[in-house]
Amino acid sequence: MSDNVIKFRRPEKKPEPPSRKPRGPMPGWAPFAALLGVAILIFFVQRSGLIG
């Protein structure tokens, strides 16, 4: 009976590429700082007359 059994071997896994170091969580003030920076940029572009 054991002659009819096909034995399989597991395929070899490729080694995983090294991953980057995980970053810490983003500080809570970062989105507000980015929004403020964009608002100031738009303000100065409008003042210079490029947008109208």
N, CA, C and O atoms as a Maestro MAE file, in Angstrom:
{
 s_m_m2io_version
 :::
 2.0.0
}

f_m_ct {
 s_m_title
 :::
 protein
 m_atom[208] {
  # First column is atom index #
  i_m_mmod_type
  r_m_x_coord
  r_m_y_coord
  r_m_z_coord
  i_m_residue_number
  s_m_chain_name
  s_m_pdb_residue_name
  s_m_pdb_atom_name
  i_m_atomic_number
  :::
  1 25 0.818 -1.196 0.000 1 A "MET " " N  " 7
  2 3 0.000 0.000 0.000 1 A "MET " " CA " 6
  3 2 0.862 1.261 0.000 1 A "MET " " C  " 6
  4 15 0.507 2.262 -0.623 1 A "MET " " O  " 8
  5 25 1.982 1.208 0.693 2 A "SER " " N  " 7
  6 3 2.833 2.390 0.767 2 A "SER " " CA " 6
  7 2 3.525 2.665 -0.568 2 A "SER " " C  " 6
  8 15 4.081 3.749 -0.749 2 A "SER " " O  " 8
  9 25 3.508 1.736 -1.487 3 A "ASP " " N  " 7
  10 3 4.120 1.968 -2.789 3 A "ASP " " CA " 6
  11 2 3.315 2.952 -3.621 3 A "ASP " " C  " 6
  12 15 3.864 3.588 -4.521 3 A "ASP " " O  " 8
  13 25 2.041 3.088 -3.343 4 A "ASN " " N  " 7
  14 3 1.182 3.976 -4.118 4 A "ASN " " CA " 6
  15 2 1.195 5.422 -3.609 4 A "ASN " " C  " 6
  16 15 0.583 6.297 -4.221 4 A "ASN " " O  " 8
  17 25 1.879 5.675 -2.511 5 A "VAL " " N  " 7
  18 3 1.894 7.015 -1.916 5 A "VAL " " CA " 6
  19 2 3.027 7.815 -2.536 5 A "VAL " " C  " 6
  20 15 4.172 7.364 -2.582 5 A "VAL " " O  " 8
  21 25 2.692 9.013 -3.013 6 A "ILE " " N  " 7
  22 3 3.705 9.905 -3.572 6 A "ILE " " CA " 6
  23 2 4.129 10.869 -2.471 6 A "ILE " " C  " 6
  24 15 3.289 11.532 -1.862 6 A "ILE " " O  " 8
  25 25 5.402 10.946 -2.222 7 A "LYS " " N  " 7
  26 3 5.893 11.843 -1.181 7 A "LYS " " CA " 6
  27 2 6.315 13.154 -1.824 7 A "LYS " " C  " 6
  28 15 7.083 13.184 -2.786 7 A "LYS " " O  " 8
  29 25 5.791 14.229 -1.266 8 A "PHE " " N  " 7
  30 3 6.123 15.552 -1.763 8 A "PHE " " CA " 6
  31 2 7.071 16.220 -0.775 8 A "PHE " " C  " 6
  32 15 7.011 15.985 0.432 8 A "PHE " " O  " 8
  33 25 7.924 17.040 -1.308 9 A "ARG " " N  " 7
  34 3 8.751 17.834 -0.407 9 A "ARG " " CA " 6
  35 2 8.383 19.304 -0.596 9 A "ARG " " C  " 6
  36 15 8.004 19.727 -1.689 9 A "ARG " " O  " 8
  37 25 8.499 20.062 0.468 10 A "ARG " " N  " 7
  38 3 8.116 21.476 0.417 10 A "ARG " " CA " 6
  39 2 9.066 22.245 -0.487 10 A "ARG " " C  " 6
  40 15 10.275 22.011 -0.462 10 A "ARG " " O  " 8
  41 25 8.527 23.164 -1.289 11 A "PRO " " N  " 7
  42 3 9.419 23.994 -2.106 11 A "PRO " " CA " 6
  43 2 10.225 24.931 -1.208 11 A "PRO " " C  " 6
  44 15 9.741 25.399 -0.178 11 A "PRO " " O  " 8
  45 25 11.438 25.187 -1.614 12 A "GLU " " N  " 7
  46 3 12.288 26.058 -0.815 12 A "GLU " " CA " 6
  47 2 11.802 27.499 -0.937 12 A "GLU " " C  " 6
  48 15 11.471 27.967 -2.026 12 A "GLU " " O  " 8
  49 25 11.765 28.193 0.203 13 A "LYS " " N  " 7
  50 3 11.334 29.593 0.199 13 A "LYS " " CA " 6
  51 2 12.528 30.487 -0.094 13 A "LYS " " C  " 6
  52 15 13.641 30.238 0.369 13 A "LYS " " O  " 8
  53 25 12.275 31.531 -0.869 14 A "LYS " " N  " 7
  54 3 13.321 32.512 -1.121 14 A "LYS " " CA " 6
  55 2 13.475 33.371 0.127 14 A "LYS " " C  " 6
  56 15 12.482 33.651 0.799 14 A "LYS " " O  " 8
  57 25 14.677 33.792 0.452 15 A "PRO " " N  " 7
  58 3 14.848 34.649 1.628 15 A "PRO " " CA " 6
  59 2 14.171 36.006 1.394 15 A "PRO " " C  " 6
  60 15 14.230 36.565 0.299 15 A "PRO " " O  " 8
  61 25 13.535 36.512 2.433 16 A "GLU " " N  " 7
  62 3 12.838 37.788 2.303 16 A "GLU " " CA " 6
  63 2 13.858 38.915 2.209 16 A "GLU " " C  " 6
  64 15 14.884 38.884 2.889 16 A "GLU " " O  " 8
  65 25 13.579 39.915 1.365 17 A "PRO " " N  " 7
  66 3 14.519 41.044 1.270 17 A "PRO " " CA " 6
  67 2 14.508 41.830 2.574 17 A "PRO " " C  " 6
  68 15 13.483 41.896 3.253 17 A "PRO " " O  " 8
  69 25 15.642 42.427 2.925 18 A "PRO " " N  " 7
  70 3 15.673 43.189 4.177 18 A "PRO " " CA " 6
  71 2 14.716 44.381 4.090 18 A "PRO " " C  " 6
  72 15 14.693 45.108 3.097 18 A "PRO " " O  " 8
  73 25 13.948 44.558 5.129 19 A "SER " " N  " 7
  74 3 12.978 45.648 5.128 19 A "SER " " CA " 6
  75 2 13.564 46.862 5.820 19 A "SER " " C  " 6
  76 15 14.505 46.761 6.607 19 A "SER " " O  " 8
  77 25 12.981 48.020 5.507 20 A "ARG " " N  " 7
  78 3 13.425 49.257 6.148 20 A "ARG " " CA " 6
  79 2 13.005 49.251 7.609 20 A "ARG " " C  " 6
  80 15 12.104 48.521 8.022 20 A "ARG " " O  " 8
  81 25 13.679 50.077 8.360 21 A "LYS " " N  " 7
  82 3 13.310 50.187 9.763 21 A "LYS " " CA " 6
  83 2 11.926 50.824 9.851 21 A "LYS " " C  " 6
  84 15 11.669 51.825 9.182 21 A "LYS " " O  " 8
  85 25 11.045 50.275 10.650 22 A "PRO " " N  " 7
  86 3 9.719 50.876 10.753 22 A "PRO " " CA " 6
  87 2 9.793 52.243 11.423 22 A "PRO " " C  " 6
  88 15 10.493 52.436 12.417 22 A "PRO " " O  " 8
  89 25 9.059 53.172 10.853 23 A "ARG " " N  " 7
  90 3 9.025 54.514 11.425 23 A "ARG " " CA " 6
  91 2 8.087 54.530 12.611 23 A "ARG " " C  " 6
  92 15 7.158 53.729 12.713 23 A "ARG " " O  " 8
  93 25 8.351 55.449 13.488 24 A "GLY " " N  " 7
  94 3 7.462 55.614 14.624 24 A "GLY " " CA " 6
  95 2 6.174 56.281 14.177 24 A "GLY " " C  " 6
  96 15 6.083 56.738 13.037 24 A "GLY " " O  " 8
  97 25 5.205 56.344 15.024 25 A "PRO " " N  " 7
  98 3 3.956 56.999 14.640 25 A "PRO " " CA " 6
  99 2 4.165 58.490 14.384 25 A "PRO " " C  " 6
  100 15 4.992 59.134 15.031 25 A "PRO " " O  " 8
  101 25 3.414 59.020 13.442 26 A "MET " " N  " 7
  102 3 3.526 60.430 13.097 26 A "MET " " CA " 6
  103 2 2.984 61.277 14.252 26 A "MET " " C  " 6
  104 15 1.932 60.962 14.807 26 A "MET " " O  " 8
  105 25 3.692 62.345 14.615 27 A "PRO " " N  " 7
  106 3 3.182 63.183 15.703 27 A "PRO " " CA " 6
  107 2 1.840 63.805 15.337 27 A "PRO " " C  " 6
  108 15 1.548 64.025 14.162 27 A "PRO " " O  " 8
  109 25 1.039 64.082 16.338 28 A "GLY " " N  " 7
  110 3 -0.301 64.598 16.099 28 A "GLY " " CA " 6
  111 2 -0.319 65.973 15.472 28 A "GLY " " C  " 6
  112 15 -1.301 66.340 14.825 28 A "GLY " " O  " 8
  113 25 0.753 66.753 15.648 29 A "TRP " " N  " 7
  114 3 0.768 68.105 15.123 29 A "TRP " " CA " 6
  115 2 1.233 68.166 13.669 29 A "TRP " " C  " 6
  116 15 1.114 69.217 13.040 29 A "TRP " " O  " 8
  117 25 1.749 67.092 13.129 30 A "ALA " " N  " 7
  118 3 2.314 67.109 11.782 30 A "ALA " " CA " 6
  119 2 1.286 67.459 10.692 30 A "ALA " " C  " 6
  120 15 1.611 68.264 9.819 30 A "ALA " " O  " 8
  121 25 0.066 66.897 10.693 31 A "PRO " " N  " 7
  122 3 -0.880 67.281 9.645 31 A "PRO " " CA " 6
  123 2 -1.250 68.757 9.709 31 A "PRO " " C  " 6
  124 15 -1.436 69.400 8.676 31 A "PRO " " O  " 8
  125 25 -1.355 69.288 10.913 32 A "PHE " " N  " 7
  126 3 -1.695 70.705 11.042 32 A "PHE " " CA " 6
  127 2 -0.544 71.592 10.574 32 A "PHE " " C  " 6
  128 15 -0.775 72.646 9.982 32 A "PHE " " O  " 8
  129 25 0.680 71.176 10.834 33 A "ALA " " N  " 7
  130 3 1.839 71.938 10.370 33 A "ALA " " CA " 6
  131 2 1.905 71.929 8.841 33 A "ALA " " C  " 6
  132 15 2.222 72.946 8.223 33 A "ALA " " O  " 8
  133 25 1.608 70.787 8.240 34 A "ALA " " N  " 7
  134 3 1.615 70.713 6.777 34 A "ALA " " CA " 6
  135 2 0.510 71.586 6.184 34 A "ALA " " C  " 6
  136 15 0.722 72.267 5.181 34 A "ALA " " O  " 8
  137 25 -0.654 71.563 6.802 35 A "LEU " " N  " 7
  138 3 -1.764 72.388 6.323 35 A "LEU " " CA " 6
  139 2 -1.433 73.873 6.446 35 A "LEU " " C  " 6
  140 15 -1.726 74.656 5.543 35 A "LEU " " O  " 8
  141 25 -0.828 74.252 7.555 36 A "LEU " " N  " 7
  142 3 -0.429 75.643 7.754 36 A "LEU " " CA " 6
  143 2 0.624 76.053 6.729 36 A "LEU " " C  " 6
  144 15 0.588 77.170 6.211 36 A "LEU " " O  " 8
  145 25 1.557 75.156 6.437 37 A "GLY " " N  " 7
  146 3 2.585 75.452 5.441 37 A "GLY " " CA " 6
  147 2 2.001 75.664 4.056 37 A "GLY " " C  " 6
  148 15 2.429 76.562 3.331 37 A "GLY " " O  " 8
  149 25 1.027 74.845 3.685 38 A "VAL " " N  " 7
  150 3 0.375 75.001 2.377 38 A "VAL " " CA " 6
  151 2 -0.402 76.309 2.334 38 A "VAL " " C  " 6
  152 15 -0.391 77.004 1.318 38 A "VAL " " O  " 8
  153 25 -1.076 76.649 3.429 39 A "ALA " " N  " 7
  154 3 -1.847 77.900 3.469 39 A "ALA " " CA " 6
  155 2 -0.928 79.106 3.341 39 A "ALA " " C  " 6
  156 15 -1.256 80.055 2.629 39 A "ALA " " O  " 8
  157 25 0.204 79.085 4.009 40 A "ILE " " N  " 7
  158 3 1.154 80.203 3.920 40 A "ILE " " CA " 6
  159 2 1.737 80.290 2.510 40 A "ILE " " C  " 6
  160 15 1.924 81.386 1.982 40 A "ILE " " O  " 8
  161 25 2.022 79.152 1.907 41 A "LEU " " N  " 7
  162 3 2.540 79.137 0.537 41 A "LEU " " CA " 6
  163 2 1.525 79.739 -0.429 41 A "LEU " " C  " 6
  164 15 1.889 80.560 -1.271 41 A "LEU " " O  " 8
  165 25 0.263 79.344 -0.318 42 A "ILE " " N  " 7
  166 3 -0.782 79.905 -1.189 42 A "ILE " " CA " 6
  167 2 -0.915 81.404 -0.956 42 A "ILE " " C  " 6
  168 15 -1.083 82.161 -1.912 42 A "ILE " " O  " 8
  169 25 -0.842 81.843 0.287 43 A "PHE " " N  " 7
  170 3 -0.957 83.261 0.613 43 A "PHE " " CA " 6
  171 2 0.129 84.067 -0.091 43 A "PHE " " C  " 6
  172 15 -0.155 85.091 -0.711 43 A "PHE " " O  " 8
  173 25 1.380 83.598 0.008 44 A "PHE " " N  " 7
  174 3 2.473 84.361 -0.599 44 A "PHE " " CA " 6
  175 2 2.444 84.293 -2.120 44 A "PHE " " C  " 6
  176 15 2.844 85.252 -2.780 44 A "PHE " " O  " 8
  177 25 1.982 83.190 -2.687 45 A "VAL " " N  " 7
  178 3 1.869 83.111 -4.146 45 A "VAL " " CA " 6
  179 2 0.797 84.083 -4.633 45 A "VAL " " C  " 6
  180 15 0.976 84.731 -5.664 45 A "VAL " " O  " 8
  181 25 -0.302 84.191 -3.911 46 A "GLN " " N  " 7
  182 3 -1.351 85.146 -4.284 46 A "GLN " " CA " 6
  183 2 -0.855 86.583 -4.148 46 A "GLN " " C  " 6
  184 15 -1.164 87.430 -4.987 46 A "GLN " " O  " 8
  185 25 -0.089 86.860 -3.096 47 A "ARG " " N  " 7
  186 3 0.427 88.211 -2.892 47 A "ARG " " CA " 6
  187 2 1.414 88.602 -3.975 47 A "ARG " " C  " 6
  188 15 1.518 89.780 -4.317 47 A "ARG " " O  " 8
  189 25 2.136 87.646 -4.515 48 A "SER " " N  " 7
  190 3 3.130 87.978 -5.543 48 A "SER " " CA " 6
  191 2 2.461 88.209 -6.899 48 A "SER " " C  " 6
  192 15 3.103 88.722 -7.815 48 A "SER " " O  " 8
  193 25 1.197 87.847 -7.045 49 A "GLY " " N  " 7
  194 3 0.483 88.119 -8.281 49 A "GLY " " CA " 6
  195 2 0.566 87.001 -9.301 49 A "GLY " " C  " 6
  196 15 0.145 87.193 -10.441 49 A "GLY " " O  " 8
  197 25 1.084 85.858 -8.943 50 A "LEU " " N  " 7
  198 3 1.177 84.760 -9.909 50 A "LEU " " CA " 6
  199 2 -0.164 84.105 -10.160 50 A "LEU " " C  " 6
  200 15 -0.409 83.608 -11.259 50 A "LEU " " O  " 8
  201 25 -1.044 84.093 -9.160 51 A "ILE " " N  " 7
  202 3 -2.347 83.445 -9.325 51 A "ILE " " CA " 6
  203 2 -3.430 84.451 -9.731 51 A "ILE " " C  " 6
  204 15 -4.367 84.100 -10.447 51 A "ILE " " O  " 8
  205 25 -3.304 85.661 -9.289 52 A "GLY " " N  " 7
  206 3 -4.247 86.691 -9.721 52 A "GLY " " CA " 6
  207 2 -5.206 87.162 -8.694 52 A "GLY " " C  " 6
  208 15 -6.034 88.028 -8.974 52 A "GLY " " O  " 8
  :::
 }
 m_bond[207] {
  # First column is bond index #
  i_m_from
  i_m_to
  i_m_order
  :::
  1 1 2 1
  2 2 3 1
  3 3 4 2
  4 3 5 1
  5 5 6 1
  6 6 7 1
  7 7 8 2
  8 7 9 1
  9 9 10 1
  10 10 11 1
  11 11 12 2
  12 11 13 1
  13 13 14 1
  14 14 15 1
  15 15 16 2
  16 15 17 1
  17 17 18 1
  18 18 19 1
  19 19 20 2
  20 19 21 1
  21 21 22 1
  22 22 23 1
  23 23 24 2
  24 23 25 1
  25 25 26 1
  26 26 27 1
  27 27 28 2
  28 27 29 1
  29 29 30 1
  30 30 31 1
  31 31 32 2
  32 31 33 1
  33 33 34 1
  34 34 35 1
  35 35 36 2
  36 35 37 1
  37 37 38 1
  38 38 39 1
  39 39 40 2
  40 39 41 1
  41 41 42 1
  42 42 43 1
  43 43 44 2
  44 43 45 1
  45 45 46 1
  46 46 47 1
  47 47 48 2
  48 47 49 1
  49 49 50 1
  50 50 51 1
  51 51 52 2
  52 51 53 1
  53 53 54 1
  54 54 55 1
  55 55 56 2
  56 55 57 1
  57 57 58 1
  58 58 59 1
  59 59 60 2
  60 59 61 1
  61 61 62 1
  62 62 63 1
  63 63 64 2
  64 63 65 1
  65 65 66 1
  66 66 67 1
  67 67 68 2
  68 67 69 1
  69 69 70 1
  70 70 71 1
  71 71 72 2
  72 71 73 1
  73 73 74 1
  74 74 75 1
  75 75 76 2
  76 75 77 1
  77 77 78 1
  78 78 79 1
  79 79 80 2
  80 79 81 1
  81 81 82 1
  82 82 83 1
  83 83 84 2
  84 83 85 1
  85 85 86 1
  86 86 87 1
  87 87 88 2
  88 87 89 1
  89 89 90 1
  90 90 91 1
  91 91 92 2
  92 91 93 1
  93 93 94 1
  94 94 95 1
  95 95 96 2
  96 95 97 1
  97 97 98 1
  98 98 99 1
  99 99 100 2
  100 99 101 1
  101 101 102 1
  102 102 103 1
  103 103 104 2
  104 103 105 1
  105 105 106 1
  106 106 107 1
  107 107 108 2
  108 107 109 1
  109 109 110 1
  110 110 111 1
  111 111 112 2
  112 111 113 1
  113 113 114 1
  114 114 115 1
  115 115 116 2
  116 115 117 1
  117 117 118 1
  118 118 119 1
  119 119 120 2
  120 119 121 1
  121 121 122 1
  122 122 123 1
  123 123 124 2
  124 123 125 1
  125 125 126 1
  126 126 127 1
  127 127 128 2
  128 127 129 1
  129 129 130 1
  130 130 131 1
  131 131 132 2
  132 131 133 1
  133 133 134 1
  134 134 135 1
  135 135 136 2
  136 135 137 1
  137 137 138 1
  138 138 139 1
  139 139 140 2
  140 139 141 1
  141 141 142 1
  142 142 143 1
  143 143 144 2
  144 143 145 1
  145 145 146 1
  146 146 147 1
  147 147 148 2
  148 147 149 1
  149 149 150 1
  150 150 151 1
  151 151 152 2
  152 151 153 1
  153 153 154 1
  154 154 155 1
  155 155 156 2
  156 155 157 1
  157 157 158 1
  158 158 159 1
  159 159 160 2
  160 159 161 1
  161 161 162 1
  162 162 163 1
  163 163 164 2
  164 163 165 1
  165 165 166 1
  166 166 167 1
  167 167 168 2
  168 167 169 1
  169 169 170 1
  170 170 171 1
  171 171 172 2
  172 171 173 1
  173 173 174 1
  174 174 175 1
  175 175 176 2
  176 175 177 1
  177 177 178 1
  178 178 179 1
  179 179 180 2
  180 179 181 1
  181 181 182 1
  182 182 183 1
  183 183 184 2
  184 183 185 1
  185 185 186 1
  186 186 187 1
  187 187 188 2
  188 187 189 1
  189 189 190 1
  190 190 191 1
  191 191 192 2
  192 191 193 1
  193 193 194 1
  194 194 195 1
  195 195 196 2
  196 195 197 1
  197 197 198 1
  198 198 199 1
  199 199 200 2
  200 199 201 1
  201 201 202 1
  202 202 203 1
  203 203 204 2
  204 203 205 1
  205 205 206 1
  206 206 207 1
  207 207 208 2
  :::
 }
}
